[in-house]
Amino acid sequence: MKIRRSLIAVLLILTGIGAFAQTKHGKTSAFKSYRGLVMAGYQGWFNAPGDGAGRGWNHYLSHGKFEPGSTNIDVWPDVSEYKKTYKSPFKLADGSDAYLYSSYDASSTETHFKWMQQYGVDGVFVQRFISDVQKPASRNHNDLVLGNALKYSEKYHRAISVMYDLSGMRAGGDSLLIKDWKHLVDSLKLTNRGSKQTWLYHRGKPLVAVWGVGFNDKRRYGLAEAERIIDFLKNDPVYGGCTVLLGVPTFWRDYGSDTEKDQHLHDLLRKVDIVHPWFVGRFNEGTYPKFATRIADDIDWCNANKVEYVPTIFPGFSWHNMNPRAPQNQILRNRGKFYWKQVNGAIKAGAGMLYVAMFDEVDEGTAILKSSKNPPVGLSSFVTVEDDIPNDYYLYLTGYAAKVLRKELPMRDSVPPPVKK
């Protein structure tokens, strides 16, 4: 009898521990599923002198310099609606100073989330590079940006999640991600902010994205690190219990040109919940129609293996200032026609959710935020939207795509015209 009572006591203790562990994540969210949503990537990595971060012109500069003839960005953001901006070394055509925003400034984050609400962009995945979380200044910046994003996602009722980018991670670096996730859950209460919290849930659990698995570009980590990360996020009794989205190469299904030839990749994909291939730079408007069949075949594989699928869409691509040998406007936007062709193709192929690259990546010219039609002139040149297209057009198209995805508006083959103001 004493042994039985002891066993019962042990079971009760273990049950109590299990119950306590579940309190790390709230039971539900205002956003219960990724399905029916159009989410964008959110870099949030820009700094300016005087913003308080002490990082100077971070991510605006090229090879340590930020001056005419030396910058990493191909799109100059329109900062006319930002509460605080920072004078740059660049000049406009009339000789006046050109200004930029800092992601470290909370008012910049609020402006972005206000736009998301205004135009119907459902939310964002805040990008978090493992190579950054090891450095105190970088981690401080990323923590502050993520904290502000959480605050304004709640104010403007937008879905939010984090996307860990493994780029730059070393072998064994999975321990860094695991440590960082614990840090974020404990310090920012990411997934435990009440029943109406805005953290994106899926399949009844908080969603976490992990990007950069299976690429054959000589990364110093491999599938072993990815598997340990997946197992932790899904199964850890305290910080796990998450739904996992895995970011993989374009040709993941057939081990194509950008994918490592390790059959274990598919085993990992069967462990996760959502497969997310990266498409930026893989096609242009002319070559996309043939590519769209790949999306349909990807979805068939996912359906057969009981995982879900989210394709990438992007408005265009240009990284000439970062890589001068590349042509500017390398993948033309063509007045939104290229972007809309992808929206059509993905939804018709059966995609139930979409990922936009990116909300704010002016570096590679994929940003959907408002861009300047009057950028600086001189030694550096910048991509602008066409004269007859408003600079908020890609925010508008993204919100329109979300309504089409949810069948609130009918699908249309031609790109929706800009709204006349």
TORKOL-4160 file (C-alpha; in steps of 0.2 Angstrom, whole numbers, padded with zeros to 4 digits, m for minus):
421
<pt num="1" X="0000" Y="0000" Z="0000"/>
<pt num="2" X="0014" Y="0012" Z="0004"/>
<pt num="3" X="0022" Y="0008" Z="m0013"/>
<pt num="4" X="0006" Y="0012" Z="m0022"/>
<pt num="5" X="0004" Y="0028" Z="m0012"/>
<pt num="6" X="0022" Y="0033" Z="m0016"/>
<pt num="7" X="0019" Y="0030" Z="m0035"/>
<pt num="8" X="0003" Y="0040" Z="m0034"/>
<pt num="9" X="0012" Y="0055" Z="m0026"/>
<pt num="10" X="0026" Y="0054" Z="m0039"/>
<pt num="11" X="0013" Y="0054" Z="m0053"/>
<pt num="12" X="0004" Y="0069" Z="m0046"/>
<pt num="13" X="0021" Y="0078" Z="m0045"/>
<pt num="14" X="0025" Y="0074" Z="m0063"/>
<pt num="15" X="0007" Y="0079" Z="m0068"/>
<pt num="16" X="0010" Y="0096" Z="m0059"/>
<pt num="17" X="0026" Y="0099" Z="m0068"/>
<pt num="18" X="0018" Y="0095" Z="m0084"/>
<pt num="19" X="0004" Y="0107" Z="m0080"/>
<pt num="20" X="0016" Y="0121" Z="m0075"/>
<pt num="21" X="0026" Y="0118" Z="m0091"/>
<pt num="22" X="0011" Y="0122" Z="m0102"/>
<pt num="23" X="0009" Y="0139" Z="m0094"/>
<pt num="24" X="0024" Y="0145" Z="m0104"/>
<pt num="25" X="0012" Y="0147" Z="m0119"/>
<pt num="26" X="m0005" Y="0154" Z="m0119"/>
<pt num="27" X="m0019" Y="0142" Z="m0124"/>
<pt num="28" X="m0025" Y="0152" Z="m0138"/>
<pt num="29" X="m0023" Y="0168" Z="m0148"/>
<pt num="30" X="m0033" Y="0181" Z="m0158"/>
<pt num="31" X="m0025" Y="0173" Z="m0173"/>
<pt num="32" X="m0028" Y="0154" Z="m0173"/>
<pt num="33" X="m0022" Y="0149" Z="m0190"/>
<pt num="34" X="m0010" Y="0155" Z="m0203"/>
<pt num="35" X="m0023" Y="0148" Z="m0216"/>
<pt num="36" X="m0031" Y="0163" Z="m0225"/>
<pt num="37" X="m0018" Y="0175" Z="m0220"/>
<pt num="38" X="m0005" Y="0184" Z="m0230"/>
<pt num="39" X="0011" Y="0187" Z="m0219"/>
<pt num="40" X="0026" Y="0197" Z="m0224"/>
<pt num="41" X="0044" Y="0195" Z="m0218"/>
<pt num="42" X="0050" Y="0210" Z="m0207"/>
<pt num="43" X="0069" Y="0213" Z="m0206"/>
<pt num="44" X="0068" Y="0228" Z="m0194"/>
<pt num="45" X="0087" Y="0229" Z="m0196"/>
<pt num="46" X="0090" Y="0247" Z="m0200"/>
<pt num="47" X="0099" Y="0259" Z="m0189"/>
<pt num="48" X="0105" Y="0277" Z="m0189"/>
<pt num="49" X="0117" Y="0288" Z="m0179"/>
<pt num="50" X="0108" Y="0296" Z="m0164"/>
<pt num="51" X="0094" Y="0282" Z="m0163"/>
<pt num="52" X="0101" Y="0276" Z="m0147"/>
<pt num="53" X="0107" Y="0259" Z="m0153"/>
<pt num="54" X="0125" Y="0265" Z="m0155"/>
<pt num="55" X="0127" Y="0255" Z="m0172"/>
<pt num="56" X="0128" Y="0270" Z="m0184"/>
<pt num="57" X="0121" Y="0267" Z="m0201"/>
<pt num="58" X="0118" Y="0249" Z="m0199"/>
<pt num="59" X="0112" Y="0240" Z="m0215"/>
<pt num="60" X="0111" Y="0256" Z="m0225"/>
<pt num="61" X="0130" Y="0256" Z="m0227"/>
<pt num="62" X="0141" Y="0246" Z="m0239"/>
<pt num="63" X="0158" Y="0240" Z="m0235"/>
<pt num="64" X="0158" Y="0251" Z="m0219"/>
<pt num="65" X="0153" Y="0267" Z="m0229"/>
<pt num="66" X="0137" Y="0276" Z="m0231"/>
<pt num="67" X="0139" Y="0290" Z="m0243"/>
<pt num="68" X="0135" Y="0294" Z="m0261"/>
<pt num="69" X="0142" Y="0279" Z="m0271"/>
<pt num="70" X="0142" Y="0268" Z="m0256"/>
<pt num="71" X="0126" Y="0260" Z="m0249"/>
<pt num="72" X="0117" Y="0243" Z="m0249"/>
<pt num="73" X="0100" Y="0249" Z="m0253"/>
<pt num="74" X="0092" Y="0250" Z="m0270"/>
<pt num="75" X="0075" Y="0257" Z="m0264"/>
<pt num="76" X="0074" Y="0273" Z="m0254"/>
<pt num="77" X="0060" Y="0273" Z="m0242"/>
<pt num="78" X="0047" Y="0287" Z="m0242"/>
<pt num="79" X="0049" Y="0294" Z="m0224"/>
<pt num="80" X="0036" Y="0308" Z="m0225"/>
<pt num="81" X="0024" Y="0299" Z="m0213"/>
<pt num="82" X="0037" Y="0295" Z="m0200"/>
<pt num="83" X="0037" Y="0304" Z="m0183"/>
<pt num="84" X="0056" Y="0304" Z="m0182"/>
<pt num="85" X="0069" Y="0303" Z="m0196"/>
<pt num="86" X="0088" Y="0305" Z="m0198"/>
<pt num="87" X="0098" Y="0316" Z="m0209"/>
<pt num="88" X="0109" Y="0305" Z="m0222"/>
<pt num="89" X="0124" Y="0310" Z="m0232"/>
<pt num="90" X="0114" Y="0310" Z="m0247"/>
<pt num="91" X="0105" Y="0324" Z="m0257"/>
<pt num="92" X="0089" Y="0326" Z="m0266"/>
<pt num="93" X="0088" Y="0334" Z="m0284"/>
<pt num="94" X="0084" Y="0351" Z="m0276"/>
<pt num="95" X="0100" Y="0350" Z="m0265"/>
<pt num="96" X="0091" Y="0347" Z="m0249"/>
<pt num="97" X="0096" Y="0333" Z="m0237"/>
<pt num="98" X="0088" Y="0316" Z="m0239"/>
<pt num="99" X="0082" Y="0307" Z="m0223"/>
<pt num="100" X="0079" Y="0289" Z="m0217"/>
<pt num="101" X="0071" Y="0280" Z="m0203"/>
<pt num="102" X="0078" Y="0269" Z="m0190"/>
<pt num="103" X="0070" Y="0252" Z="m0185"/>
<pt num="104" X="0076" Y="0255" Z="m0168"/>
<pt num="105" X="0065" Y="0269" Z="m0166"/>
<pt num="106" X="0048" Y="0263" Z="m0159"/>
<pt num="107" X="0039" Y="0276" Z="m0169"/>
<pt num="108" X="0045" Y="0268" Z="m0185"/>
<pt num="109" X="0038" Y="0252" Z="m0180"/>
<pt num="110" X="0021" Y="0260" Z="m0176"/>
<pt num="111" X="0021" Y="0268" Z="m0193"/>
<pt num="112" X="0023" Y="0251" Z="m0201"/>
<pt num="113" X="0010" Y="0242" Z="m0191"/>
<pt num="114" X="m0002" Y="0256" Z="m0194"/>
<pt num="115" X="0001" Y="0254" Z="m0213"/>
<pt num="116" X="m0002" Y="0235" Z="m0211"/>
<pt num="117" X="m0019" Y="0238" Z="m0203"/>
<pt num="118" X="m0024" Y="0252" Z="m0215"/>
<pt num="119" X="m0020" Y="0241" Z="m0231"/>
<pt num="120" X="m0025" Y="0224" Z="m0224"/>
<pt num="121" X="m0008" Y="0216" Z="m0223"/>
<pt num="122" X="m0012" Y="0202" Z="m0210"/>
<pt num="123" X="0005" Y="0203" Z="m0201"/>
<pt num="124" X="0023" Y="0199" Z="m0201"/>
<pt num="125" X="0037" Y="0186" Z="m0196"/>
<pt num="126" X="0050" Y="0197" Z="m0187"/>
<pt num="127" X="0067" Y="0190" Z="m0194"/>
<pt num="128" X="0080" Y="0185" Z="m0181"/>
<pt num="129" X="0097" Y="0180" Z="m0187"/>
<pt num="130" X="0106" Y="0167" Z="m0176"/>
<pt num="131" X="0123" Y="0176" Z="m0181"/>
<pt num="132" X="0116" Y="0191" Z="m0172"/>
<pt num="133" X="0110" Y="0185" Z="m0156"/>
<pt num="134" X="0128" Y="0181" Z="m0150"/>
<pt num="135" X="0132" Y="0199" Z="m0151"/>
<pt num="136" X="0126" Y="0210" Z="m0137"/>
<pt num="137" X="0123" Y="0226" Z="m0147"/>
<pt num="138" X="0114" Y="0215" Z="m0161"/>
<pt num="139" X="0103" Y="0206" Z="m0148"/>
<pt num="140" X="0099" Y="0222" Z="m0139"/>
<pt num="141" X="0093" Y="0229" Z="m0156"/>
<pt num="142" X="0083" Y="0214" Z="m0161"/>
<pt num="143" X="0075" Y="0212" Z="m0144"/>
<pt num="144" X="0069" Y="0230" Z="m0144"/>
<pt num="145" X="0062" Y="0229" Z="m0162"/>
<pt num="146" X="0053" Y="0213" Z="m0158"/>
<pt num="147" X="0046" Y="0220" Z="m0142"/>
<pt num="148" X="0040" Y="0235" Z="m0151"/>
<pt num="149" X="0033" Y="0224" Z="m0165"/>
<pt num="150" X="0023" Y="0214" Z="m0151"/>
<pt num="151" X="0016" Y="0231" Z="m0144"/>
<pt num="152" X="0010" Y="0238" Z="m0160"/>
<pt num="153" X="0004" Y="0221" Z="m0167"/>
<pt num="154" X="m0008" Y="0222" Z="m0152"/>
<pt num="155" X="m0012" Y="0240" Z="m0155"/>
<pt num="156" X="m0016" Y="0237" Z="m0173"/>
<pt num="157" X="m0022" Y="0219" Z="m0172"/>
<pt num="158" X="m0010" Y="0211" Z="m0184"/>
<pt num="159" X="m0003" Y="0194" Z="m0182"/>
<pt num="160" X="0015" Y="0191" Z="m0177"/>
<pt num="161" X="0028" Y="0178" Z="m0176"/>
<pt num="162" X="0047" Y="0176" Z="m0176"/>
<pt num="163" X="0057" Y="0168" Z="m0191"/>
<pt num="164" X="0074" Y="0162" Z="m0186"/>
<pt num="165" X="0086" Y="0164" Z="m0200"/>
<pt num="166" X="0100" Y="0151" Z="m0198"/>
<pt num="167" X="0112" Y="0160" Z="m0210"/>
<pt num="168" X="0129" Y="0162" Z="m0203"/>
<pt num="169" X="0126" Y="0148" Z="m0189"/>
<pt num="170" X="0141" Y="0137" Z="m0186"/>
<pt num="171" X="0140" Y="0118" Z="m0183"/>
<pt num="172" X="0132" Y="0115" Z="m0166"/>
<pt num="173" X="0124" Y="0132" Z="m0166"/>
<pt num="174" X="0107" Y="0125" Z="m0163"/>
<pt num="175" X="0111" Y="0128" Z="m0144"/>
<pt num="176" X="0111" Y="0146" Z="m0148"/>
<pt num="177" X="0093" Y="0146" Z="m0155"/>
<pt num="178" X="0087" Y="0136" Z="m0141"/>
<pt num="179" X="0094" Y="0147" Z="m0128"/>
<pt num="180" X="0088" Y="0163" Z="m0137"/>
<pt num="181" X="0070" Y="0156" Z="m0138"/>
<pt num="182" X="0070" Y="0153" Z="m0120"/>
<pt num="183" X="0076" Y="0170" Z="m0117"/>
<pt num="184" X="0062" Y="0178" Z="m0128"/>
<pt num="185" X="0048" Y="0167" Z="m0120"/>
<pt num="186" X="0054" Y="0172" Z="m0103"/>
<pt num="187" X="0058" Y="0190" Z="m0106"/>
<pt num="188" X="0045" Y="0196" Z="m0118"/>
<pt num="189" X="0032" Y="0184" Z="m0114"/>
<pt num="190" X="0030" Y="0181" Z="m0133"/>
<pt num="191" X="0016" Y="0168" Z="m0132"/>
<pt num="192" X="0008" Y="0171" Z="m0115"/>
<pt num="193" X="0000" Y="0188" Z="m0117"/>
<pt num="194" X="m0018" Y="0184" Z="m0114"/>
<pt num="195" X="m0032" Y="0175" Z="m0124"/>
<pt num="196" X="m0032" Y="0189" Z="m0136"/>
<pt num="197" X="m0014" Y="0190" Z="m0139"/>
<pt num="198" X="m0008" Y="0192" Z="m0157"/>
<pt num="199" X="0005" Y="0179" Z="m0158"/>
<pt num="200" X="0001" Y="0168" Z="m0173"/>
<pt num="201" X="m0005" Y="0151" Z="m0169"/>
<pt num="202" X="m0008" Y="0136" Z="m0180"/>
<pt num="203" X="m0015" Y="0119" Z="m0177"/>
<pt num="204" X="m0019" Y="0125" Z="m0159"/>
<pt num="205" X="m0001" Y="0130" Z="m0155"/>
<pt num="206" X="0011" Y="0145" Z="m0156"/>
<pt num="207" X="0019" Y="0145" Z="m0173"/>
<pt num="208" X="0038" Y="0147" Z="m0174"/>
<pt num="209" X="0047" Y="0148" Z="m0191"/>
<pt num="210" X="0065" Y="0142" Z="m0194"/>
<pt num="211" X="0073" Y="0147" Z="m0211"/>
<pt num="212" X="0088" Y="0140" Z="m0220"/>
<pt num="213" X="0088" Y="0121" Z="m0220"/>
<pt num="214" X="0094" Y="0110" Z="m0234"/>
<pt num="215" X="0103" Y="0123" Z="m0244"/>
<pt num="216" X="0119" Y="0117" Z="m0253"/>
<pt num="217" X="0128" Y="0134" Z="m0252"/>
<pt num="218" X="0142" Y="0127" Z="m0240"/>
<pt num="219" X="0134" Y="0131" Z="m0224"/>
<pt num="220" X="0143" Y="0126" Z="m0208"/>
<pt num="221" X="0128" Y="0118" Z="m0200"/>
<pt num="222" X="0117" Y="0104" Z="m0207"/>
<pt num="223" X="0102" Y="0094" Z="m0205"/>
<pt num="224" X="0108" Y="0087" Z="m0188"/>
<pt num="225" X="0107" Y="0105" Z="m0180"/>
<pt num="226" X="0090" Y="0108" Z="m0189"/>
<pt num="227" X="0083" Y="0092" Z="m0182"/>
<pt num="228" X="0088" Y="0096" Z="m0164"/>
<pt num="229" X="0080" Y="0113" Z="m0166"/>
<pt num="230" X="0064" Y="0105" Z="m0173"/>
<pt num="231" X="0063" Y="0092" Z="m0159"/>
<pt num="232" X="0066" Y="0106" Z="m0146"/>
<pt num="233" X="0052" Y="0117" Z="m0152"/>
<pt num="234" X="0040" Y="0103" Z="m0154"/>
<pt num="235" X="0043" Y="0093" Z="m0139"/>
<pt num="236" X="0052" Y="0102" Z="m0125"/>
<pt num="237" X="0040" Y="0101" Z="m0110"/>
<pt num="238" X="0043" Y="0119" Z="m0105"/>
<pt num="239" X="0047" Y="0129" Z="m0120"/>
<pt num="240" X="0041" Y="0118" Z="m0134"/>
<pt num="241" X="0023" Y="0113" Z="m0139"/>
<pt num="242" X="0025" Y="0124" Z="m0155"/>
<pt num="243" X="0020" Y="0122" Z="m0173"/>
<pt num="244" X="0035" Y="0123" Z="m0184"/>
<pt num="245" X="0037" Y="0131" Z="m0201"/>
<pt num="246" X="0053" Y="0126" Z="m0210"/>
<pt num="247" X="0061" Y="0137" Z="m0223"/>
<pt num="248" X="0069" Y="0127" Z="m0237"/>
<pt num="249" X="0077" Y="0129" Z="m0254"/>
<pt num="250" X="0066" Y="0131" Z="m0270"/>
<pt num="251" X="0070" Y="0114" Z="m0277"/>
<pt num="252" X="0068" Y="0105" Z="m0260"/>
<pt num="253" X="0056" Y="0092" Z="m0267"/>
<pt num="254" X="0067" Y="0084" Z="m0280"/>
<pt num="255" X="0084" Y="0089" Z="m0273"/>
<pt num="256" X="0087" Y="0101" Z="m0287"/>
<pt num="257" X="0101" Y="0114" Z="m0290"/>
<pt num="258" X="0100" Y="0124" Z="m0273"/>
<pt num="259" X="0097" Y="0109" Z="m0262"/>
<pt num="260" X="0109" Y="0097" Z="m0253"/>
<pt num="261" X="0107" Y="0079" Z="m0259"/>
<pt num="262" X="0103" Y="0071" Z="m0242"/>
<pt num="263" X="0087" Y="0061" Z="m0241"/>
<pt num="264" X="0085" Y="0065" Z="m0223"/>
<pt num="265" X="0079" Y="0082" Z="m0228"/>
<pt num="266" X="0062" Y="0074" Z="m0232"/>
<pt num="267" X="0062" Y="0065" Z="m0215"/>
<pt num="268" X="0063" Y="0082" Z="m0207"/>
<pt num="269" X="0050" Y="0090" Z="m0218"/>
<pt num="270" X="0038" Y="0076" Z="m0212"/>
<pt num="271" X="0041" Y="0081" Z="m0194"/>
<pt num="272" X="0037" Y="0099" Z="m0196"/>
<pt num="273" X="0020" Y="0107" Z="m0199"/>
<pt num="274" X="0023" Y="0119" Z="m0214"/>
<pt num="275" X="0035" Y="0119" Z="m0228"/>
<pt num="276" X="0041" Y="0136" Z="m0234"/>
<pt num="277" X="0052" Y="0136" Z="m0250"/>
<pt num="278" X="0062" Y="0152" Z="m0255"/>
<pt num="279" X="0058" Y="0159" Z="m0272"/>
<pt num="280" X="0066" Y="0176" Z="m0273"/>
<pt num="281" X="0077" Y="0178" Z="m0288"/>
<pt num="282" X="0071" Y="0161" Z="m0296"/>
<pt num="283" X="0060" Y="0168" Z="m0309"/>
<pt num="284" X="0054" Y="0184" Z="m0318"/>
<pt num="285" X="0037" Y="0188" Z="m0325"/>
<pt num="286" X="0041" Y="0179" Z="m0341"/>
<pt num="287" X="0047" Y="0163" Z="m0334"/>
<pt num="288" X="0034" Y="0162" Z="m0319"/>
<pt num="289" X="0020" Y="0152" Z="m0328"/>
<pt num="290" X="0031" Y="0137" Z="m0330"/>
<pt num="291" X="0037" Y="0139" Z="m0312"/>
<pt num="292" X="0019" Y="0139" Z="m0306"/>
<pt num="293" X="0017" Y="0120" Z="m0310"/>
<pt num="294" X="0031" Y="0117" Z="m0297"/>
<pt num="295" X="0020" Y="0125" Z="m0283"/>
<pt num="296" X="0006" Y="0113" Z="m0288"/>
<pt num="297" X="0017" Y="0098" Z="m0287"/>
<pt num="298" X="0025" Y="0104" Z="m0270"/>
<pt num="299" X="0007" Y="0105" Z="m0263"/>
<pt num="300" X="0003" Y="0088" Z="m0269"/>
<pt num="301" X="0019" Y="0081" Z="m0260"/>
<pt num="302" X="0014" Y="0090" Z="m0244"/>
<pt num="303" X="m0004" Y="0084" Z="m0245"/>
<pt num="304" X="0002" Y="0066" Z="m0247"/>
<pt num="305" X="0014" Y="0068" Z="m0232"/>
<pt num="306" X="0002" Y="0077" Z="m0221"/>
<pt num="307" X="0011" Y="0094" Z="m0219"/>
<pt num="308" X="0005" Y="0111" Z="m0225"/>
<pt num="309" X="0013" Y="0123" Z="m0238"/>
<pt num="310" X="0016" Y="0142" Z="m0239"/>
<pt num="311" X="0024" Y="0149" Z="m0255"/>
<pt num="312" X="0035" Y="0164" Z="m0256"/>
<pt num="313" X="0029" Y="0179" Z="m0267"/>
<pt num="314" X="0039" Y="0195" Z="m0270"/>
<pt num="315" X="0036" Y="0211" Z="m0280"/>
<pt num="316" X="0052" Y="0212" Z="m0289"/>
<pt num="317" X="0071" Y="0211" Z="m0286"/>
<pt num="318" X="0086" Y="0223" Z="m0287"/>
<pt num="319" X="0102" Y="0223" Z="m0277"/>
<pt num="320" X="0114" Y="0233" Z="m0289"/>
<pt num="321" X="0120" Y="0245" Z="m0275"/>
<pt num="322" X="0125" Y="0230" Z="m0265"/>
<pt num="323" X="0132" Y="0220" Z="m0279"/>
<pt num="324" X="0137" Y="0233" Z="m0293"/>
<pt num="325" X="0139" Y="0219" Z="m0306"/>
<pt num="326" X="0121" Y="0215" Z="m0305"/>
<pt num="327" X="0109" Y="0226" Z="m0316"/>
<pt num="328" X="0098" Y="0237" Z="m0307"/>
<pt num="329" X="0079" Y="0232" Z="m0307"/>
<pt num="330" X="0085" Y="0214" Z="m0311"/>
<pt num="331" X="0067" Y="0207" Z="m0309"/>
<pt num="332" X="0055" Y="0221" Z="m0315"/>
<pt num="333" X="0039" Y="0224" Z="m0305"/>
<pt num="334" X="0030" Y="0230" Z="m0321"/>
<pt num="335" X="0017" Y="0240" Z="m0312"/>
<pt num="336" X="0012" Y="0226" Z="m0300"/>
<pt num="337" X="0009" Y="0213" Z="m0314"/>
<pt num="338" X="0024" Y="0202" Z="m0309"/>
<pt num="339" X="0018" Y="0202" Z="m0291"/>
<pt num="340" X="0000" Y="0199" Z="m0295"/>
<pt num="341" X="0004" Y="0185" Z="m0307"/>
<pt num="342" X="0012" Y="0176" Z="m0292"/>
<pt num="343" X="m0003" Y="0179" Z="m0281"/>
<pt num="344" X="m0014" Y="0171" Z="m0295"/>
<pt num="345" X="m0003" Y="0156" Z="m0298"/>
<pt num="346" X="m0001" Y="0152" Z="m0279"/>
<pt num="347" X="m0019" Y="0153" Z="m0275"/>
<pt num="348" X="m0025" Y="0143" Z="m0291"/>
<pt num="349" X="m0012" Y="0130" Z="m0287"/>
<pt num="350" X="m0020" Y="0127" Z="m0270"/>
<pt num="351" X="m0010" Y="0138" Z="m0258"/>
<pt num="352" X="m0020" Y="0142" Z="m0242"/>
<pt num="353" X="m0008" Y="0155" Z="m0235"/>
<pt num="354" X="0005" Y="0166" Z="m0243"/>
<pt num="355" X="0022" Y="0173" Z="m0237"/>
<pt num="356" X="0028" Y="0190" Z="m0244"/>
<pt num="357" X="0046" Y="0194" Z="m0246"/>
<pt num="358" X="0048" Y="0207" Z="m0239"/>
<pt num="359" X="0039" Y="0221" Z="m0230"/>
<pt num="360" X="0055" Y="0232" Z="m0228"/>
<pt num="361" X="0069" Y="0224" Z="m0237"/>
<pt num="362" X="0075" Y="0239" Z="m0247"/>
<pt num="363" X="0092" Y="0231" Z="m0248"/>
<pt num="364" X="0086" Y="0219" Z="m0261"/>
<pt num="365" X="0072" Y="0229" Z="m0268"/>
<pt num="366" X="0059" Y="0217" Z="m0262"/>
<pt num="367" X="0051" Y="0229" Z="m0250"/>
<pt num="368" X="0032" Y="0232" Z="m0251"/>
<pt num="369" X="0032" Y="0248" Z="m0239"/>
<pt num="370" X="0030" Y="0265" Z="m0246"/>
<pt num="371" X="0045" Y="0270" Z="m0256"/>
<pt num="372" X="0051" Y="0287" Z="m0262"/>
<pt num="373" X="0047" Y="0294" Z="m0279"/>
<pt num="374" X="0060" Y="0307" Z="m0276"/>
<pt num="375" X="0076" Y="0298" Z="m0270"/>
<pt num="376" X="0093" Y="0305" Z="m0269"/>
<pt num="377" X="0103" Y="0309" Z="m0285"/>
<pt num="378" X="0122" Y="0307" Z="m0288"/>
<pt num="379" X="0134" Y="0293" Z="m0287"/>
<pt num="380" X="0121" Y="0281" Z="m0281"/>
<pt num="381" X="0105" Y="0277" Z="m0291"/>
<pt num="382" X="0088" Y="0270" Z="m0283"/>
<pt num="383" X="0074" Y="0260" Z="m0290"/>
<pt num="384" X="0057" Y="0269" Z="m0290"/>
<pt num="385" X="0039" Y="0264" Z="m0294"/>
<pt num="386" X="0033" Y="0270" Z="m0311"/>
<pt num="387" X="0026" Y="0287" Z="m0313"/>
<pt num="388" X="0008" Y="0282" Z="m0314"/>
<pt num="389" X="0009" Y="0270" Z="m0299"/>
<pt num="390" X="0007" Y="0277" Z="m0281"/>
<pt num="391" X="0020" Y="0272" Z="m0269"/>
<pt num="392" X="0008" Y="0263" Z="m0258"/>
<pt num="393" X="0003" Y="0251" Z="m0272"/>
<pt num="394" X="0011" Y="0236" Z="m0266"/>
<pt num="395" X="0004" Y="0238" Z="m0248"/>
<pt num="396" X="m0013" Y="0239" Z="m0257"/>
<pt num="397" X="m0010" Y="0224" Z="m0268"/>
<pt num="398" X="m0005" Y="0214" Z="m0253"/>
<pt num="399" X="m0021" Y="0218" Z="m0244"/>
<pt num="400" X="m0031" Y="0214" Z="m0259"/>
<pt num="401" X="m0022" Y="0197" Z="m0261"/>
<pt num="402" X="m0027" Y="0193" Z="m0243"/>
<pt num="403" X="m0046" Y="0196" Z="m0247"/>
<pt num="404" X="m0044" Y="0185" Z="m0263"/>
<pt num="405" X="m0036" Y="0172" Z="m0253"/>
<pt num="406" X="m0051" Y="0172" Z="m0240"/>
<pt num="407" X="m0063" Y="0173" Z="m0255"/>
<pt num="408" X="m0069" Y="0190" Z="m0249"/>
<pt num="409" X="m0066" Y="0196" Z="m0266"/>
<pt num="410" X="m0066" Y="0186" Z="m0282"/>
<pt num="411" X="m0050" Y="0181" Z="m0291"/>
<pt num="412" X="m0045" Y="0192" Z="m0305"/>
<pt num="413" X="m0032" Y="0188" Z="m0318"/>
<pt num="414" X="m0027" Y="0206" Z="m0321"/>
<pt num="415" X="m0019" Y="0216" Z="m0308"/>
<pt num="416" X="m0031" Y="0227" Z="m0298"/>
<pt num="417" X="m0029" Y="0245" Z="m0303"/>
<pt num="418" X="m0023" Y="0258" Z="m0290"/>
<pt num="419" X="m0036" Y="0266" Z="m0280"/>
<pt num="420" X="m0039" Y="0284" Z="m0286"/>
<pt num="421" X="m0037" Y="0297" Z="m0272"/>
